[in-house]
Amino acid sequence: METIKLNTALNVNQLIEAAKQLSPKDRLKLNDAIWNHDMVIPIEHQKIVLERMAKAKTNPERLLDWDEVSKTL
């Protein structure tokens, strides 16, 4: 395992640059440490997602292709 010696406070951009210097294996560990926690998704948000999924199933032609949409951004 690689070690990182920090002698100064980091802003977000500096932290990102430090993370980029990690090996791919250590980047995955960092990613897991950030995202593998007990995140509570509010019921209201869950309902919105479920409603959108139901609409997409019943009316799939209303969906847009991301590759096409992203070209207009």
N, CA, C and O atoms as a GROMACS GRO file, in nm:
protein
  292
    1MET      N    1   0.084  -0.117   0.000
    1MET     CA    2   0.000   0.000   0.000
    1MET      C    3   0.088   0.124   0.000
    1MET      O    4   0.185   0.134   0.076
    2GLU      N    5   0.054   0.217  -0.086
    2GLU     CA    6   0.126   0.342  -0.092
    2GLU      C    7   0.084   0.432   0.024
    2GLU      O    8  -0.030   0.424   0.070
    3THR      N    9   0.174   0.515   0.069
    3THR     CA   10   0.138   0.611   0.173
    3THR      C   11   0.152   0.751   0.117
    3THR      O   12   0.233   0.777   0.028
    4ILE      N   13   0.071   0.839   0.170
    4ILE     CA   14   0.074   0.978   0.128
    4ILE      C   15   0.104   1.061   0.252
    4ILE      O   16   0.036   1.049   0.354
    5LYS      N   17   0.204   1.144   0.242
    5LYS     CA   18   0.240   1.230   0.353
    5LYS      C   19   0.182   1.368   0.325
    5LYS      O   20   0.215   1.431   0.225
    6LEU      N   21   0.095   1.414   0.416
    6LEU     CA   22   0.033   1.546   0.400
    6LEU      C   23   0.086   1.639   0.508
    6LEU      O   24   0.077   1.610   0.628
    7ASN      N   25   0.141   1.748   0.464
    7ASN     CA   26   0.195   1.847   0.558
    7ASN      C   27   0.115   1.976   0.559
    7ASN      O   28   0.151   2.071   0.629
    8THR      N   29   0.010   1.979   0.482
    8THR     CA   30  -0.067   2.103   0.470
    8THR      C   31  -0.214   2.070   0.450
    8THR      O   32  -0.250   1.961   0.406
    9ALA      N   33  -0.298   2.165   0.482
    9ALA     CA   34  -0.441   2.149   0.456
    9ALA      C   35  -0.463   2.152   0.305
    9ALA      O   36  -0.394   2.224   0.233
   10LEU      N   37  -0.559   2.076   0.258
   10LEU     CA   38  -0.586   2.069   0.115
   10LEU      C   39  -0.723   2.126   0.083
   10LEU      O   40  -0.818   2.106   0.158
   11ASN      N   41  -0.732   2.198  -0.028
   11ASN     CA   42  -0.864   2.234  -0.077
   11ASN      C   43  -0.912   2.118  -0.164
   11ASN      O   44  -0.838   2.023  -0.187
   12VAL      N   45  -1.033   2.125  -0.212
   12VAL     CA   46  -1.091   2.014  -0.288
   12VAL      C   47  -1.009   1.982  -0.413
   12VAL      O   48  -0.985   1.866  -0.442
   13ASN      N   49  -0.967   2.084  -0.485
   13ASN     CA   50  -0.889   2.059  -0.607
   13ASN      C   51  -0.757   1.991  -0.577
   13ASN      O   52  -0.713   1.903  -0.651
   14GLN      N   53  -0.694   2.031  -0.468
   14GLN     CA   54  -0.568   1.967  -0.429
   14GLN      C   55  -0.592   1.822  -0.388
   14GLN      O   56  -0.511   1.735  -0.417
   15LEU      N   57  -0.703   1.798  -0.319
   15LEU     CA   58  -0.737   1.661  -0.280
   15LEU      C   59  -0.761   1.574  -0.403
   15LEU      O   60  -0.719   1.458  -0.407
   16ILE      N   61  -0.828   1.630  -0.501
   16ILE     CA   62  -0.852   1.555  -0.626
   16ILE      C   63  -0.719   1.522  -0.693
   16ILE      O   64  -0.698   1.409  -0.738
   17GLU      N   65  -0.629   1.618  -0.698
   17GLU     CA   66  -0.498   1.594  -0.759
   17GLU      C   67  -0.421   1.487  -0.682
   17GLU      O   68  -0.352   1.405  -0.742
   18ALA      N   69  -0.433   1.488  -0.550
   18ALA     CA   70  -0.367   1.384  -0.470
   18ALA      C   71  -0.428   1.247  -0.500
   18ALA      O   72  -0.356   1.148  -0.511
   19ALA      N   73  -0.560   1.241  -0.514
   19ALA     CA   74  -0.626   1.114  -0.543
   19ALA      C   75  -0.584   1.061  -0.680
   19ALA      O   76  -0.574   0.940  -0.699
   20LYS      N   77  -0.560   1.149  -0.775
   20LYS     CA   78  -0.518   1.108  -0.909
   20LYS      C   79  -0.381   1.040  -0.907
   20LYS      O   80  -0.348   0.965  -0.999
   21GLN      N   81  -0.303   1.065  -0.804
   21GLN     CA   82  -0.171   1.005  -0.794
   21GLN      C   83  -0.175   0.864  -0.736
   21GLN      O   84  -0.073   0.794  -0.734
   22LEU      N   85  -0.290   0.822  -0.689
   22LEU     CA   86  -0.304   0.688  -0.632
   22LEU      C   87  -0.304   0.583  -0.742
   22LEU      O   88  -0.335   0.612  -0.857
   23SER      N   89  -0.270   0.464  -0.704
   23SER     CA   90  -0.280   0.352  -0.798
   23SER      C   91  -0.428   0.324  -0.825
   23SER      O   92  -0.513   0.363  -0.744
   24PRO      N   93  -0.461   0.259  -0.936
   24PRO     CA   94  -0.600   0.227  -0.962
   24PRO      C   95  -0.665   0.148  -0.847
   24PRO      O   96  -0.781   0.171  -0.813
   25LYS      N   97  -0.590   0.057  -0.790
   25LYS     CA   98  -0.644  -0.023  -0.678
   25LYS      C   99  -0.678   0.066  -0.560
   25LYS      O  100  -0.783   0.050  -0.498
   26ASP      N  101  -0.589   0.160  -0.527
   26ASP     CA  102  -0.615   0.249  -0.415
   26ASP      C  103  -0.725   0.350  -0.446
   26ASP      O  104  -0.798   0.392  -0.356
   27ARG      N  105  -0.738   0.389  -0.572
   27ARG     CA  106  -0.850   0.477  -0.611
   27ARG      C  107  -0.982   0.407  -0.586
   27ARG      O  108  -1.077   0.468  -0.538
   28LEU      N  109  -0.988   0.278  -0.620
   28LEU     CA  110  -1.110   0.202  -0.595
   28LEU      C  111  -1.141   0.193  -0.446
   28LEU      O  112  -1.256   0.203  -0.404
   29LYS      N  113  -1.037   0.175  -0.366
   29LYS     CA  114  -1.056   0.172  -0.220
   29LYS      C  115  -1.111   0.306  -0.171
   29LYS      O  116  -1.201   0.310  -0.087
   30LEU      N  117  -1.056   0.414  -0.224
   30LEU     CA  118  -1.102   0.547  -0.186
   30LEU      C  119  -1.248   0.567  -0.227
   30LEU      O  120  -1.329   0.619  -0.150
   31ASN      N  121  -1.280   0.525  -0.348
   31ASN     CA  122  -1.417   0.535  -0.397
   31ASN      C  123  -1.511   0.457  -0.306
   31ASN      O  124  -1.618   0.507  -0.270
   32ASP      N  125  -1.473   0.336  -0.270
   32ASP     CA  126  -1.556   0.255  -0.181
   32ASP      C  127  -1.573   0.322  -0.045
   32ASP      O  128  -1.682   0.320   0.012
   33ALA      N  129  -1.467   0.381   0.006
   33ALA     CA  130  -1.475   0.447   0.136
   33ALA      C  131  -1.570   0.567   0.131
   33ALA      O  132  -1.640   0.596   0.229
   34ILE      N  133  -1.573   0.636   0.018
   34ILE     CA  134  -1.659   0.753   0.005
   34ILE      C  135  -1.805   0.712  -0.012
   34ILE      O  136  -1.893   0.770   0.051
   35TRP      N  137  -1.830   0.611  -0.097
   35TRP     CA  138  -1.968   0.579  -0.134
   35TRP      C  139  -2.030   0.465  -0.056
   35TRP      O  140  -2.152   0.453  -0.055
   36ASN      N  141  -1.952   0.382   0.009
   36ASN     CA  142  -2.009   0.270   0.083
   36ASN      C  143  -2.038   0.308   0.227
   36ASN      O  144  -1.971   0.262   0.320
   37HIS      N  145  -2.137   0.390   0.243
   37HIS     CA  146  -2.180   0.426   0.377
   37HIS      C  147  -2.332   0.423   0.379
   37HIS      O  148  -2.396   0.414   0.274
   38ASP      N  149  -2.388   0.430   0.493
   38ASP     CA  150  -2.534   0.423   0.505
   38ASP      C  151  -2.595   0.557   0.465
   38ASP      O  152  -2.607   0.649   0.546
   39MET      N  153  -2.633   0.565   0.340
   39MET     CA  154  -2.695   0.686   0.289
   39MET      C  155  -2.846   0.668   0.293
   39MET      O  156  -2.899   0.570   0.240
   40VAL      N  157  -2.914   0.760   0.356
   40VAL     CA  158  -3.058   0.753   0.364
   40VAL      C  159  -3.116   0.836   0.251
   40VAL      O  160  -3.090   0.956   0.241
   41ILE      N  161  -3.196   0.772   0.167
   41ILE     CA  162  -3.263   0.843   0.059
   41ILE      C  163  -3.405   0.872   0.107
   41ILE      O  164  -3.480   0.781   0.139
   42PRO      N  165  -3.441   1.001   0.112
   42PRO     CA  166  -3.575   1.035   0.161
   42PRO      C  167  -3.686   0.965   0.082
   42PRO      O  168  -3.674   0.945  -0.039
   43ILE      N  169  -3.792   0.930   0.150
   43ILE     CA  170  -3.905   0.861   0.088
   43ILE      C  171  -3.959   0.942  -0.030
   43ILE      O  172  -3.996   0.885  -0.132
   44GLU      N  173  -3.963   1.073  -0.016
   44GLU     CA  174  -4.014   1.159  -0.124
   44GLU      C  175  -3.931   1.141  -0.251
   44GLU      O  176  -3.986   1.137  -0.361
   45HIS      N  177  -3.800   1.131  -0.236
   45HIS     CA  178  -3.712   1.112  -0.352
   45HIS      C  179  -3.733   0.974  -0.412
   45HIS      O  180  -3.733   0.959  -0.535
   46GLN      N  181  -3.750   0.874  -0.328
   46GLN     CA  182  -3.774   0.739  -0.377
   46GLN      C  183  -3.903   0.734  -0.458
   46GLN      O  184  -3.910   0.670  -0.562
   47LYS      N  185  -4.007   0.803  -0.410
   47LYS     CA  186  -4.135   0.806  -0.481
   47LYS      C  187  -4.121   0.871  -0.618
   47LYS      O  188  -4.177   0.823  -0.716
   48ILE      N  189  -4.044   0.980  -0.625
   48ILE     CA  190  -4.024   1.049  -0.752
   48ILE      C  191  -3.957   0.955  -0.852
   48ILE      O  192  -3.999   0.947  -0.968
   49VAL      N  193  -3.854   0.884  -0.808
   49VAL     CA  194  -3.783   0.791  -0.898
   49VAL      C  195  -3.876   0.680  -0.944
   49VAL      O  196  -3.879   0.647  -1.062
   50LEU      N  197  -3.952   0.623  -0.851
   50LEU     CA  198  -4.045   0.515  -0.888
   50LEU      C  199  -4.151   0.564  -0.986
   50LEU      O  200  -4.188   0.492  -1.078
   51GLU      N  201  -4.201   0.686  -0.965
   51GLU     CA  202  -4.300   0.743  -1.058
   51GLU      C  203  -4.240   0.761  -1.198
   51GLU      O  204  -4.304   0.732  -1.298
   52ARG      N  205  -4.116   0.810  -1.203
   52ARG     CA  206  -4.050   0.830  -1.333
   52ARG      C  207  -4.024   0.697  -1.403
   52ARG      O  208  -4.037   0.687  -1.525
   53MET      N  209  -3.987   0.596  -1.326
   53MET     CA  210  -3.964   0.464  -1.385
   53MET      C  211  -4.094   0.408  -1.441
   53MET      O  212  -4.094   0.348  -1.549
   54ALA      N  213  -4.203   0.426  -1.370
   54ALA     CA  214  -4.333   0.378  -1.417
   54ALA      C  215  -4.373   0.451  -1.545
   54ALA      O  216  -4.422   0.388  -1.640
   55LYS      N  217  -4.354   0.583  -1.549
   55LYS     CA  218  -4.385   0.660  -1.670
   55LYS      C  219  -4.301   0.612  -1.789
   55LYS      O  220  -4.352   0.602  -1.900
   56ALA      N  221  -4.175   0.584  -1.765
   56ALA     CA  222  -4.087   0.538  -1.872
   56ALA      C  223  -4.132   0.403  -1.926
   56ALA      O  224  -4.124   0.378  -2.046
   57LYS      N  225  -4.179   0.316  -1.838
   57LYS     CA  226  -4.226   0.184  -1.883
   57LYS      C  227  -4.354   0.193  -1.963
   57LYS      O  228  -4.372   0.123  -2.062
   58THR      N  229  -4.445   0.280  -1.920
   58THR     CA  230  -4.574   0.291  -1.989
   58THR      C  231  -4.566   0.376  -2.116
   58THR      O  232  -4.651   0.363  -2.204
   59ASN      N  233  -4.465   0.462  -2.124
   59ASN     CA  234  -4.455   0.552  -2.239
   59ASN      C  235  -4.308   0.569  -2.277
   59ASN      O  236  -4.253   0.678  -2.262
   60PRO      N  237  -4.242   0.462  -2.326
   60PRO     CA  238  -4.098   0.468  -2.352
   60PRO      C  239  -4.058   0.567  -2.460
   60PRO      O  240  -3.942   0.610  -2.463
   61GLU      N  241  -4.149   0.605  -2.549
   61GLU     CA  242  -4.112   0.700  -2.655
   61GLU      C  243  -4.087   0.841  -2.601
   61GLU      O  244  -4.033   0.925  -2.672
   62ARG      N  245  -4.126   0.866  -2.476
   62ARG     CA  246  -4.101   0.998  -2.417
   62ARG      C  247  -3.956   1.014  -2.373
   62ARG      O  248  -3.912   1.125  -2.343
   63LEU      N  249  -3.881   0.903  -2.370
   63LEU     CA  250  -3.742   0.908  -2.326
   63LEU      C  251  -3.652   0.961  -2.436
   63LEU      O  252  -3.678   0.939  -2.555
   64LEU      N  253  -3.548   1.029  -2.397
   64LEU     CA  254  -3.452   1.084  -2.491
   64LEU      C  255  -3.321   1.005  -2.483
   64LEU      O  256  -3.285   0.955  -2.377
   65ASP      N  257  -3.253   0.995  -2.594
   65ASP     CA  258  -3.125   0.927  -2.599
   65ASP      C  259  -3.017   1.020  -2.547
   65ASP      O  260  -3.001   1.132  -2.596
   66TRP      N  261  -2.942   0.975  -2.446
   66TRP     CA  262  -2.842   1.062  -2.384
   66TRP      C  263  -2.736   1.109  -2.483
   66TRP      O  264  -2.696   1.226  -2.479
   67ASP      N  265  -2.690   1.021  -2.571
   67ASP     CA  266  -2.588   1.062  -2.667
   67ASP      C  267  -2.636   1.177  -2.754
   67ASP      O  268  -2.559   1.267  -2.786
   68GLU      N  269  -2.762   1.174  -2.792
   68GLU     CA  270  -2.819   1.282  -2.873
   68GLU      C  271  -2.837   1.409  -2.792
   68GLU      O  272  -2.803   1.518  -2.839
   69VAL      N  273  -2.889   1.396  -2.673
   69VAL     CA  274  -2.912   1.513  -2.587
   69VAL      C  275  -2.781   1.580  -2.550
   69VAL      O  276  -2.772   1.703  -2.549
   70SER      N  277  -2.680   1.500  -2.519
   70SER     CA  278  -2.553   1.557  -2.474
   70SER      C  279  -2.486   1.642  -2.583
   70SER      O  280  -2.406   1.730  -2.552
   71LYS      N  281  -2.519   1.617  -2.708
   71LYS     CA  282  -2.462   1.696  -2.818
   71LYS      C  283  -2.518   1.839  -2.818
   71LYS      O  284  -2.455   1.930  -2.871
   72THR      N  285  -2.634   1.857  -2.758
   72THR     CA  286  -2.697   1.990  -2.757
   72THR      C  287  -2.657   2.073  -2.637
   72THR      O  288  -2.692   2.190  -2.629
   73LEU      N  289  -2.583   2.013  -2.545
   73LEU     CA  290  -2.544   2.087  -2.425
   73LEU      C  291  -2.422   2.173  -2.448
   73LEU      O  292  -2.376   2.242  -2.357
   0.00000   0.00000   0.00000
